[in-house]
Amino acid sequence: MALVWIISAEYLGDYRLKLTFNDGAVKIFDGKDIISKPLYQVLQSQATFQRFELDGWTVSWENGKIDIAPEYLYEHAIEA
């Protein structure tokens, strides 16, 4: 896989993000599966989940303390 990163992201509700990648792919990522993992439990609050930021590479939360690799997002999201 070529190097991918996120160039834009939009919160769609219910832990879903619409992600546009540098290769032009537009995908929907459902975060419900990851919020049960210990590292991501702080994101169980939808209010917190929707306060993501783009850091030039991927989406992150809590001022960069939490992020998800763009490759993971690319592979686990579905085409929009």
PDB file of N, CA, C and O in Angstrom, chain B, residues numbered from 101:
ATOM      1  N   MET B 101       0.840  -1.180   0.000  1.00  0.00           N
ATOM      2  CA  MET B 101       0.000   0.000   0.000  1.00  0.00           C
ATOM      3  C   MET B 101       0.884   1.243   0.000  1.00  0.00           C
ATOM      4  O   MET B 101       1.890   1.308   0.707  1.00  0.00           O
ATOM      5  N   ALA B 102       0.501   2.201  -0.786  1.00  0.00           N
ATOM      6  CA  ALA B 102       1.213   3.477  -0.817  1.00  0.00           C
ATOM      7  C   ALA B 102       0.933   4.239   0.474  1.00  0.00           C
ATOM      8  O   ALA B 102      -0.054   3.972   1.160  1.00  0.00           O
ATOM      9  N   LEU B 103       1.782   5.162   0.790  1.00  0.00           N
ATOM     10  CA  LEU B 103       1.620   5.993   1.971  1.00  0.00           C
ATOM     11  C   LEU B 103       0.331   6.799   1.867  1.00  0.00           C
ATOM     12  O   LEU B 103       0.108   7.491   0.873  1.00  0.00           O
ATOM     13  N   VAL B 104      -0.516   6.713   2.886  1.00  0.00           N
ATOM     14  CA  VAL B 104      -1.777   7.448   2.888  1.00  0.00           C
ATOM     15  C   VAL B 104      -1.868   8.338   4.116  1.00  0.00           C
ATOM     16  O   VAL B 104      -1.316   8.037   5.174  1.00  0.00           O
ATOM     17  N   TRP B 105      -2.586   9.446   3.940  1.00  0.00           N
ATOM     18  CA  TRP B 105      -2.909  10.305   5.071  1.00  0.00           C
ATOM     19  C   TRP B 105      -4.254  10.954   4.792  1.00  0.00           C
ATOM     20  O   TRP B 105      -4.758  10.927   3.669  1.00  0.00           O
ATOM     21  N   ILE B 106      -4.814  11.530   5.822  1.00  0.00           N
ATOM     22  CA  ILE B 106      -6.142  12.118   5.727  1.00  0.00           C
ATOM     23  C   ILE B 106      -6.016  13.603   5.422  1.00  0.00           C
ATOM     24  O   ILE B 106      -5.270  14.326   6.082  1.00  0.00           O
ATOM     25  N   ILE B 107      -6.759  14.046   4.409  1.00  0.00           N
ATOM     26  CA  ILE B 107      -6.714  15.466   4.066  1.00  0.00           C
ATOM     27  C   ILE B 107      -7.958  16.221   4.546  1.00  0.00           C
ATOM     28  O   ILE B 107      -7.930  17.446   4.664  1.00  0.00           O
ATOM     29  N   SER B 108      -9.047  15.496   4.824  1.00  0.00           N
ATOM     30  CA  SER B 108     -10.213  16.134   5.433  1.00  0.00           C
ATOM     31  C   SER B 108     -11.034  15.073   6.155  1.00  0.00           C
ATOM     32  O   SER B 108     -10.994  13.889   5.820  1.00  0.00           O
ATOM     33  N   ALA B 109     -11.780  15.535   7.158  1.00  0.00           N
ATOM     34  CA  ALA B 109     -12.613  14.630   7.945  1.00  0.00           C
ATOM     35  C   ALA B 109     -13.862  15.378   8.395  1.00  0.00           C
ATOM     36  O   ALA B 109     -13.833  16.577   8.671  1.00  0.00           O
ATOM     37  N   GLU B 110     -14.948  14.636   8.459  1.00  0.00           N
ATOM     38  CA  GLU B 110     -16.229  15.207   8.868  1.00  0.00           C
ATOM     39  C   GLU B 110     -16.915  14.212   9.794  1.00  0.00           C
ATOM     40  O   GLU B 110     -16.977  13.019   9.499  1.00  0.00           O
ATOM     41  N   TYR B 111     -17.433  14.712  10.921  1.00  0.00           N
ATOM     42  CA  TYR B 111     -18.185  13.860  11.839  1.00  0.00           C
ATOM     43  C   TYR B 111     -19.597  13.682  11.299  1.00  0.00           C
ATOM     44  O   TYR B 111     -20.278  14.662  10.997  1.00  0.00           O
ATOM     45  N   LEU B 112     -20.038  12.432  11.177  1.00  0.00           N
ATOM     46  CA  LEU B 112     -21.360  12.131  10.633  1.00  0.00           C
ATOM     47  C   LEU B 112     -22.375  11.763  11.701  1.00  0.00           C
ATOM     48  O   LEU B 112     -23.559  11.605  11.401  1.00  0.00           O
ATOM     49  N   GLY B 113     -21.936  11.626  12.924  1.00  0.00           N
ATOM     50  CA  GLY B 113     -22.818  11.186  14.003  1.00  0.00           C
ATOM     51  C   GLY B 113     -22.612   9.713  14.293  1.00  0.00           C
ATOM     52  O   GLY B 113     -22.102   8.965  13.459  1.00  0.00           O
ATOM     53  N   ASP B 114     -23.017   9.303  15.493  1.00  0.00           N
ATOM     54  CA  ASP B 114     -22.973   7.898  15.898  1.00  0.00           C
ATOM     55  C   ASP B 114     -21.586   7.267  15.700  1.00  0.00           C
ATOM     56  O   ASP B 114     -21.473   6.134  15.234  1.00  0.00           O
ATOM     57  N   TYR B 115     -20.540   8.012  16.058  1.00  0.00           N
ATOM     58  CA  TYR B 115     -19.140   7.558  16.013  1.00  0.00           C
ATOM     59  C   TYR B 115     -18.613   7.319  14.591  1.00  0.00           C
ATOM     60  O   TYR B 115     -17.637   6.589  14.414  1.00  0.00           O
ATOM     61  N   ARG B 116     -19.230   7.909  13.603  1.00  0.00           N
ATOM     62  CA  ARG B 116     -18.770   7.716  12.227  1.00  0.00           C
ATOM     63  C   ARG B 116     -18.074   8.973  11.708  1.00  0.00           C
ATOM     64  O   ARG B 116     -18.502  10.099  11.965  1.00  0.00           O
ATOM     65  N   LEU B 117     -16.993   8.744  10.972  1.00  0.00           N
ATOM     66  CA  LEU B 117     -16.243   9.826  10.351  1.00  0.00           C
ATOM     67  C   LEU B 117     -16.180   9.613   8.842  1.00  0.00           C
ATOM     68  O   LEU B 117     -15.908   8.509   8.370  1.00  0.00           O
ATOM     69  N   LYS B 118     -16.431  10.667   8.107  1.00  0.00           N
ATOM     70  CA  LYS B 118     -16.227  10.640   6.656  1.00  0.00           C
ATOM     71  C   LYS B 118     -14.822  11.177   6.414  1.00  0.00           C
ATOM     72  O   LYS B 118     -14.520  12.323   6.745  1.00  0.00           O
ATOM     73  N   LEU B 119     -13.977  10.348   5.841  1.00  0.00           N
ATOM     74  CA  LEU B 119     -12.562  10.664   5.673  1.00  0.00           C
ATOM     75  C   LEU B 119     -12.196  10.751   4.201  1.00  0.00           C
ATOM     76  O   LEU B 119     -12.574   9.895   3.402  1.00  0.00           O
ATOM     77  N   THR B 120     -11.461  11.789   3.855  1.00  0.00           N
ATOM     78  CA  THR B 120     -10.919  11.911   2.505  1.00  0.00           C
ATOM     79  C   THR B 120      -9.412  11.742   2.613  1.00  0.00           C
ATOM     80  O   THR B 120      -8.749  12.426   3.393  1.00  0.00           O
ATOM     81  N   PHE B 121      -8.887  10.826   1.822  1.00  0.00           N
ATOM     82  CA  PHE B 121      -7.464  10.502   1.859  1.00  0.00           C
ATOM     83  C   PHE B 121      -6.719  11.174   0.715  1.00  0.00           C
ATOM     84  O   PHE B 121      -7.325  11.618  -0.260  1.00  0.00           O
ATOM     85  N   ASN B 122      -5.419  11.242   0.842  1.00  0.00           N
ATOM     86  CA  ASN B 122      -4.585  11.919  -0.151  1.00  0.00           C
ATOM     87  C   ASN B 122      -4.641  11.272  -1.534  1.00  0.00           C
ATOM     88  O   ASN B 122      -4.291  11.915  -2.523  1.00  0.00           O
ATOM     89  N   ASP B 123      -5.070  10.024  -1.621  1.00  0.00           N
ATOM     90  CA  ASP B 123      -5.172   9.365  -2.932  1.00  0.00           C
ATOM     91  C   ASP B 123      -6.538   9.583  -3.578  1.00  0.00           C
ATOM     92  O   ASP B 123      -6.816   9.028  -4.641  1.00  0.00           O
ATOM     93  N   GLY B 124      -7.397  10.394  -2.938  1.00  0.00           N
ATOM     94  CA  GLY B 124      -8.719  10.690  -3.464  1.00  0.00           C
ATOM     95  C   GLY B 124      -9.829   9.804  -2.923  1.00  0.00           C
ATOM     96  O   GLY B 124     -11.004  10.087  -3.157  1.00  0.00           O
ATOM     97  N   ALA B 125      -9.490   8.747  -2.210  1.00  0.00           N
ATOM     98  CA  ALA B 125     -10.508   7.858  -1.651  1.00  0.00           C
ATOM     99  C   ALA B 125     -11.310   8.600  -0.580  1.00  0.00           C
ATOM    100  O   ALA B 125     -10.755   9.340   0.231  1.00  0.00           O
ATOM    101  N   VAL B 126     -12.615   8.386  -0.597  1.00  0.00           N
ATOM    102  CA  VAL B 126     -13.506   8.925   0.426  1.00  0.00           C
ATOM    103  C   VAL B 126     -14.158   7.731   1.095  1.00  0.00           C
ATOM    104  O   VAL B 126     -14.819   6.924   0.442  1.00  0.00           O
ATOM    105  N   LYS B 127     -13.964   7.625   2.419  1.00  0.00           N
ATOM    106  CA  LYS B 127     -14.425   6.448   3.137  1.00  0.00           C
ATOM    107  C   LYS B 127     -15.124   6.849   4.426  1.00  0.00           C
ATOM    108  O   LYS B 127     -14.916   7.940   4.958  1.00  0.00           O
ATOM    109  N   ILE B 128     -15.957   5.939   4.911  1.00  0.00           N
ATOM    110  CA  ILE B 128     -16.660   6.128   6.175  1.00  0.00           C
ATOM    111  C   ILE B 128     -16.057   5.161   7.191  1.00  0.00           C
ATOM    112  O   ILE B 128     -16.028   3.949   6.976  1.00  0.00           O
ATOM    113  N   PHE B 129     -15.580   5.719   8.297  1.00  0.00           N
ATOM    114  CA  PHE B 129     -15.030   4.903   9.377  1.00  0.00           C
ATOM    115  C   PHE B 129     -16.014   4.899  10.531  1.00  0.00           C
ATOM    116  O   PHE B 129     -16.462   5.954  10.979  1.00  0.00           O
ATOM    117  N   ASP B 130     -16.351   3.707  11.012  1.00  0.00           N
ATOM    118  CA  ASP B 130     -17.238   3.547  12.161  1.00  0.00           C
ATOM    119  C   ASP B 130     -16.369   3.265  13.384  1.00  0.00           C
ATOM    120  O   ASP B 130     -15.750   2.206  13.483  1.00  0.00           O
ATOM    121  N   GLY B 131     -16.326   4.210  14.303  1.00  0.00           N
ATOM    122  CA  GLY B 131     -15.465   4.096  15.475  1.00  0.00           C
ATOM    123  C   GLY B 131     -16.038   3.280  16.608  1.00  0.00           C
ATOM    124  O   GLY B 131     -15.384   3.128  17.640  1.00  0.00           O
ATOM    125  N   LYS B 132     -17.264   2.736  16.450  1.00  0.00           N
ATOM    126  CA  LYS B 132     -17.870   1.981  17.544  1.00  0.00           C
ATOM    127  C   LYS B 132     -17.039   0.777  17.968  1.00  0.00           C
ATOM    128  O   LYS B 132     -17.056   0.396  19.138  1.00  0.00           O
ATOM    129  N   ASP B 133     -16.321   0.181  17.043  1.00  0.00           N
ATOM    130  CA  ASP B 133     -15.533  -1.006  17.384  1.00  0.00           C
ATOM    131  C   ASP B 133     -14.303  -0.677  18.219  1.00  0.00           C
ATOM    132  O   ASP B 133     -13.872  -1.502  19.024  1.00  0.00           O
ATOM    133  N   ILE B 134     -13.737   0.496  18.045  1.00  0.00           N
ATOM    134  CA  ILE B 134     -12.494   0.794  18.771  1.00  0.00           C
ATOM    135  C   ILE B 134     -12.722   1.415  20.141  1.00  0.00           C
ATOM    136  O   ILE B 134     -11.835   1.343  20.991  1.00  0.00           O
ATOM    137  N   ILE B 135     -13.881   2.024  20.385  1.00  0.00           N
ATOM    138  CA  ILE B 135     -14.060   2.741  21.647  1.00  0.00           C
ATOM    139  C   ILE B 135     -14.136   1.821  22.858  1.00  0.00           C
ATOM    140  O   ILE B 135     -14.056   2.299  23.990  1.00  0.00           O
ATOM    141  N   SER B 136     -14.286   0.526  22.656  1.00  0.00           N
ATOM    142  CA  SER B 136     -14.287  -0.411  23.777  1.00  0.00           C
ATOM    143  C   SER B 136     -12.867  -0.828  24.173  1.00  0.00           C
ATOM    144  O   SER B 136     -12.672  -1.415  25.237  1.00  0.00           O
ATOM    145  N   LYS B 137     -11.886  -0.534  23.335  1.00  0.00           N
ATOM    146  CA  LYS B 137     -10.498  -0.869  23.646  1.00  0.00           C
ATOM    147  C   LYS B 137      -9.960   0.117  24.676  1.00  0.00           C
ATOM    148  O   LYS B 137     -10.289   1.302  24.626  1.00  0.00           O
ATOM    149  N   PRO B 138      -9.137  -0.356  25.608  1.00  0.00           N
ATOM    150  CA  PRO B 138      -8.668   0.506  26.703  1.00  0.00           C
ATOM    151  C   PRO B 138      -8.086   1.850  26.259  1.00  0.00           C
ATOM    152  O   PRO B 138      -8.372   2.873  26.881  1.00  0.00           O
ATOM    153  N   LEU B 139      -7.294   1.869  25.222  1.00  0.00           N
ATOM    154  CA  LEU B 139      -6.668   3.112  24.774  1.00  0.00           C
ATOM    155  C   LEU B 139      -7.694   4.144  24.327  1.00  0.00           C
ATOM    156  O   LEU B 139      -7.461   5.346  24.454  1.00  0.00           O
ATOM    157  N   TYR B 140      -8.818   3.688  23.809  1.00  0.00           N
ATOM    158  CA  TYR B 140      -9.803   4.586  23.215  1.00  0.00           C
ATOM    159  C   TYR B 140     -11.063   4.793  24.059  1.00  0.00           C
ATOM    160  O   TYR B 140     -12.016   5.415  23.589  1.00  0.00           O
ATOM    161  N   GLN B 141     -11.087   4.287  25.290  1.00  0.00           N
ATOM    162  CA  GLN B 141     -12.291   4.380  26.112  1.00  0.00           C
ATOM    163  C   GLN B 141     -12.731   5.819  26.363  1.00  0.00           C
ATOM    164  O   GLN B 141     -13.924   6.072  26.523  1.00  0.00           O
ATOM    165  N   VAL B 142     -11.799   6.759  26.399  1.00  0.00           N
ATOM    166  CA  VAL B 142     -12.163   8.163  26.608  1.00  0.00           C
ATOM    167  C   VAL B 142     -13.063   8.665  25.471  1.00  0.00           C
ATOM    168  O   VAL B 142     -13.781   9.650  25.641  1.00  0.00           O
ATOM    169  N   LEU B 143     -13.029   7.999  24.325  1.00  0.00           N
ATOM    170  CA  LEU B 143     -13.833   8.408  23.173  1.00  0.00           C
ATOM    171  C   LEU B 143     -15.253   7.853  23.207  1.00  0.00           C
ATOM    172  O   LEU B 143     -16.023   8.081  22.274  1.00  0.00           O
ATOM    173  N   GLN B 144     -15.614   7.126  24.272  1.00  0.00           N
ATOM    174  CA  GLN B 144     -16.965   6.586  24.370  1.00  0.00           C
ATOM    175  C   GLN B 144     -18.008   7.696  24.444  1.00  0.00           C
ATOM    176  O   GLN B 144     -19.162   7.490  24.067  1.00  0.00           O
ATOM    177  N   SER B 145     -17.616   8.850  24.918  1.00  0.00           N
ATOM    178  CA  SER B 145     -18.506  10.002  24.901  1.00  0.00           C
ATOM    179  C   SER B 145     -18.557  10.531  23.466  1.00  0.00           C
ATOM    180  O   SER B 145     -17.525  10.895  22.902  1.00  0.00           O
ATOM    181  N   GLN B 146     -19.761  10.574  22.872  1.00  0.00           N
ATOM    182  CA  GLN B 146     -19.870  11.078  21.503  1.00  0.00           C
ATOM    183  C   GLN B 146     -19.397  12.528  21.417  1.00  0.00           C
ATOM    184  O   GLN B 146     -18.851  12.946  20.397  1.00  0.00           O
ATOM    185  N   ALA B 147     -19.607  13.287  22.481  1.00  0.00           N
ATOM    186  CA  ALA B 147     -19.149  14.683  22.487  1.00  0.00           C
ATOM    187  C   ALA B 147     -17.632  14.741  22.353  1.00  0.00           C
ATOM    188  O   ALA B 147     -17.105  15.595  21.639  1.00  0.00           O
ATOM    189  N   THR B 148     -16.932  13.850  23.027  1.00  0.00           N
ATOM    190  CA  THR B 148     -15.475  13.801  22.921  1.00  0.00           C
ATOM    191  C   THR B 148     -15.062  13.283  21.550  1.00  0.00           C
ATOM    192  O   THR B 148     -14.160  13.837  20.921  1.00  0.00           O
ATOM    193  N   PHE B 149     -15.718  12.224  21.085  1.00  0.00           N
ATOM    194  CA  PHE B 149     -15.364  11.631  19.797  1.00  0.00           C
ATOM    195  C   PHE B 149     -15.461  12.650  18.671  1.00  0.00           C
ATOM    196  O   PHE B 149     -14.614  12.667  17.778  1.00  0.00           O
ATOM    197  N   GLN B 150     -16.473  13.489  18.702  1.00  0.00           N
ATOM    198  CA  GLN B 150     -16.657  14.430  17.597  1.00  0.00           C
ATOM    199  C   GLN B 150     -15.714  15.632  17.675  1.00  0.00           C
ATOM    200  O   GLN B 150     -15.676  16.436  16.744  1.00  0.00           O
ATOM    201  N   ARG B 151     -14.954  15.771  18.759  1.00  0.00           N
ATOM    202  CA  ARG B 151     -13.993  16.871  18.870  1.00  0.00           C
ATOM    203  C   ARG B 151     -12.598  16.437  18.401  1.00  0.00           C
ATOM    204  O   ARG B 151     -11.605  16.689  19.083  1.00  0.00           O
ATOM    205  N   PHE B 152     -12.532  15.804  17.268  1.00  0.00           N
ATOM    206  CA  PHE B 152     -11.252  15.378  16.705  1.00  0.00           C
ATOM    207  C   PHE B 152     -10.566  16.558  16.029  1.00  0.00           C
ATOM    208  O   PHE B 152     -11.181  17.595  15.778  1.00  0.00           O
ATOM    209  N   GLU B 153      -9.304  16.383  15.747  1.00  0.00           N
ATOM    210  CA  GLU B 153      -8.521  17.371  14.993  1.00  0.00           C
ATOM    211  C   GLU B 153      -7.764  16.630  13.905  1.00  0.00           C
ATOM    212  O   GLU B 153      -7.505  15.433  14.026  1.00  0.00           O
ATOM    213  N   LEU B 154      -7.412  17.332  12.855  1.00  0.00           N
ATOM    214  CA  LEU B 154      -6.493  16.796  11.851  1.00  0.00           C
ATOM    215  C   LEU B 154      -5.106  17.299  12.211  1.00  0.00           C
ATOM    216  O   LEU B 154      -4.910  18.493  12.437  1.00  0.00           O
ATOM    217  N   ASP B 155      -4.152  16.392  12.264  1.00  0.00           N
ATOM    218  CA  ASP B 155      -2.799  16.786  12.671  1.00  0.00           C
ATOM    219  C   ASP B 155      -1.818  16.818  11.494  1.00  0.00           C
ATOM    220  O   ASP B 155      -0.604  16.840  11.693  1.00  0.00           O
ATOM    221  N   GLY B 156      -2.351  16.820  10.273  1.00  0.00           N
ATOM    222  CA  GLY B 156      -1.499  16.798   9.089  1.00  0.00           C
ATOM    223  C   GLY B 156      -1.245  15.396   8.569  1.00  0.00           C
ATOM    224  O   GLY B 156      -0.652  15.216   7.506  1.00  0.00           O
ATOM    225  N   TRP B 157      -1.691  14.418   9.314  1.00  0.00           N
ATOM    226  CA  TRP B 157      -1.445  13.025   8.973  1.00  0.00           C
ATOM    227  C   TRP B 157      -2.698  12.172   9.169  1.00  0.00           C
ATOM    228  O   TRP B 157      -3.059  11.361   8.315  1.00  0.00           O
ATOM    229  N   THR B 158      -3.351  12.377  10.314  1.00  0.00           N
ATOM    230  CA  THR B 158      -4.510  11.566  10.673  1.00  0.00           C
ATOM    231  C   THR B 158      -5.421  12.368  11.587  1.00  0.00           C
ATOM    232  O   THR B 158      -5.189  13.552  11.830  1.00  0.00           O
ATOM    233  N   VAL B 159      -6.463  11.708  12.094  1.00  0.00           N
ATOM    234  CA  VAL B 159      -7.320  12.353  13.081  1.00  0.00           C
ATOM    235  C   VAL B 159      -6.760  12.064  14.465  1.00  0.00           C
ATOM    236  O   VAL B 159      -6.209  10.992  14.714  1.00  0.00           O
ATOM    237  N   SER B 160      -6.908  13.032  15.358  1.00  0.00           N
ATOM    238  CA  SER B 160      -6.440  12.841  16.723  1.00  0.00           C
ATOM    239  C   SER B 160      -7.409  13.526  17.681  1.00  0.00           C
ATOM    240  O   SER B 160      -8.217  14.367  17.287  1.00  0.00           O
ATOM    241  N   TRP B 161      -7.303  13.145  18.934  1.00  0.00           N
ATOM    242  CA  TRP B 161      -8.152  13.688  19.993  1.00  0.00           C
ATOM    243  C   TRP B 161      -7.274  14.070  21.175  1.00  0.00           C
ATOM    244  O   TRP B 161      -6.122  13.651  21.283  1.00  0.00           O
ATOM    245  N   GLU B 162      -7.853  14.878  22.056  1.00  0.00           N
ATOM    246  CA  GLU B 162      -7.178  15.249  23.299  1.00  0.00           C
ATOM    247  C   GLU B 162      -5.800  15.865  23.042  1.00  0.00           C
ATOM    248  O   GLU B 162      -4.807  15.482  23.661  1.00  0.00           O
ATOM    249  N   ASN B 163      -5.762  16.820  22.122  1.00  0.00           N
ATOM    250  CA  ASN B 163      -4.508  17.519  21.792  1.00  0.00           C
ATOM    251  C   ASN B 163      -3.396  16.572  21.352  1.00  0.00           C
ATOM    252  O   ASN B 163      -2.232  16.753  21.711  1.00  0.00           O
ATOM    253  N   GLY B 164      -3.769  15.562  20.571  1.00  0.00           N
ATOM    254  CA  GLY B 164      -2.792  14.636  20.024  1.00  0.00           C
ATOM    255  C   GLY B 164      -2.431  13.465  20.912  1.00  0.00           C
ATOM    256  O   GLY B 164      -1.586  12.652  20.538  1.00  0.00           O
ATOM    257  N   LYS B 165      -3.043  13.356  22.070  1.00  0.00           N
ATOM    258  CA  LYS B 165      -2.748  12.237  22.973  1.00  0.00           C
ATOM    259  C   LYS B 165      -3.283  10.911  22.436  1.00  0.00           C
ATOM    260  O   LYS B 165      -2.749   9.844  22.738  1.00  0.00           O
ATOM    261  N   ILE B 166      -4.347  10.996  21.636  1.00  0.00           N
ATOM    262  CA  ILE B 166      -4.976   9.797  21.074  1.00  0.00           C
ATOM    263  C   ILE B 166      -5.087   9.994  19.567  1.00  0.00           C
ATOM    264  O   ILE B 166      -5.542  11.039  19.102  1.00  0.00           O
ATOM    265  N   ASP B 167      -4.676   8.997  18.817  1.00  0.00           N
ATOM    266  CA  ASP B 167      -4.874   9.033  17.372  1.00  0.00           C
ATOM    267  C   ASP B 167      -5.035   7.616  16.844  1.00  0.00           C
ATOM    268  O   ASP B 167      -4.833   6.638  17.563  1.00  0.00           O
ATOM    269  N   ILE B 168      -5.398   7.530  15.585  1.00  0.00           N
ATOM    270  CA  ILE B 168      -5.546   6.242  14.912  1.00  0.00           C
ATOM    271  C   ILE B 168      -4.729   6.331  13.636  1.00  0.00           C
ATOM    272  O   ILE B 168      -4.867   7.286  12.872  1.00  0.00           O
ATOM    273  N   ALA B 169      -3.893   5.355  13.404  1.00  0.00           N
ATOM    274  CA  ALA B 169      -3.039   5.356  12.221  1.00  0.00           C
ATOM    275  C   ALA B 169      -3.886   5.492  10.959  1.00  0.00           C
ATOM    276  O   ALA B 169      -4.914   4.827  10.832  1.00  0.00           O
ATOM    277  N   PRO B 170      -3.471   6.340  10.033  1.00  0.00           N
ATOM    278  CA  PRO B 170      -4.258   6.513   8.815  1.00  0.00           C
ATOM    279  C   PRO B 170      -4.380   5.220   8.008  1.00  0.00           C
ATOM    280  O   PRO B 170      -5.389   5.009   7.336  1.00  0.00           O
ATOM    281  N   GLU B 171      -3.380   4.365   8.066  1.00  0.00           N
ATOM    282  CA  GLU B 171      -3.439   3.081   7.361  1.00  0.00           C
ATOM    283  C   GLU B 171      -4.555   2.207   7.934  1.00  0.00           C
ATOM    284  O   GLU B 171      -5.271   1.531   7.195  1.00  0.00           O
ATOM    285  N   TYR B 172      -4.690   2.230   9.267  1.00  0.00           N
ATOM    286  CA  TYR B 172      -5.774   1.469   9.915  1.00  0.00           C
ATOM    287  C   TYR B 172      -7.120   2.008   9.466  1.00  0.00           C
ATOM    288  O   TYR B 172      -8.016   1.241   9.113  1.00  0.00           O
ATOM    289  N   LEU B 173      -7.264   3.324   9.480  1.00  0.00           N
ATOM    290  CA  LEU B 173      -8.522   3.942   9.066  1.00  0.00           C
ATOM    291  C   LEU B 173      -8.829   3.583   7.611  1.00  0.00           C
ATOM    292  O   LEU B 173      -9.972   3.269   7.277  1.00  0.00           O
ATOM    293  N   TYR B 174      -7.836   3.628   6.767  1.00  0.00           N
ATOM    294  CA  TYR B 174      -8.015   3.329   5.341  1.00  0.00           C
ATOM    295  C   TYR B 174      -8.506   1.889   5.146  1.00  0.00           C
ATOM    296  O   TYR B 174      -9.419   1.629   4.362  1.00  0.00           O
ATOM    297  N   GLU B 175      -7.888   0.977   5.866  1.00  0.00           N
ATOM    298  CA  GLU B 175      -8.210  -0.440   5.703  1.00  0.00           C
ATOM    299  C   GLU B 175      -9.527  -0.841   6.343  1.00  0.00           C
ATOM    300  O   GLU B 175     -10.174  -1.784   5.888  1.00  0.00           O
ATOM    301  N   HIS B 176      -9.936  -0.133   7.401  1.00  0.00           N
ATOM    302  CA  HIS B 176     -11.132  -0.525   8.152  1.00  0.00           C
ATOM    303  C   HIS B 176     -12.350   0.338   7.855  1.00  0.00           C
ATOM    304  O   HIS B 176     -13.405   0.145   8.461  1.00  0.00           O
ATOM    305  N   ALA B 177     -12.224   1.264   6.953  1.00  0.00           N
ATOM    306  CA  ALA B 177     -13.366   2.091   6.556  1.00  0.00           C
ATOM    307  C   ALA B 177     -13.975   1.533   5.272  1.00  0.00           C
ATOM    308  O   ALA B 177     -13.330   0.802   4.521  1.00  0.00           O
ATOM    309  N   ILE B 178     -15.228   1.897   5.044  1.00  0.00           N
ATOM    310  CA  ILE B 178     -15.892   1.453   3.822  1.00  0.00           C
ATOM    311  C   ILE B 178     -15.987   2.631   2.838  1.00  0.00           C
ATOM    312  O   ILE B 178     -15.986   3.794   3.241  1.00  0.00           O
ATOM    313  N   GLU B 179     -16.066   2.311   1.579  1.00  0.00           N
ATOM    314  CA  GLU B 179     -16.185   3.355   0.558  1.00  0.00           C
ATOM    315  C   GLU B 179     -17.456   4.163   0.793  1.00  0.00           C
ATOM    316  O   GLU B 179     -18.511   3.602   1.088  1.00  0.00           O
ATOM    317  N   ALA B 180     -17.347   5.472   0.660  1.00  0.00           N
ATOM    318  CA  ALA B 180     -18.514   6.348   0.868  1.00  0.00           C
ATOM    319  C   ALA B 180     -19.402   6.320  -0.366  1.00  0.00           C
ATOM    320  O   ALA B 180     -20.435   6.988  -0.399  1.00  0.00           O
TER     321      ALA B 180
END
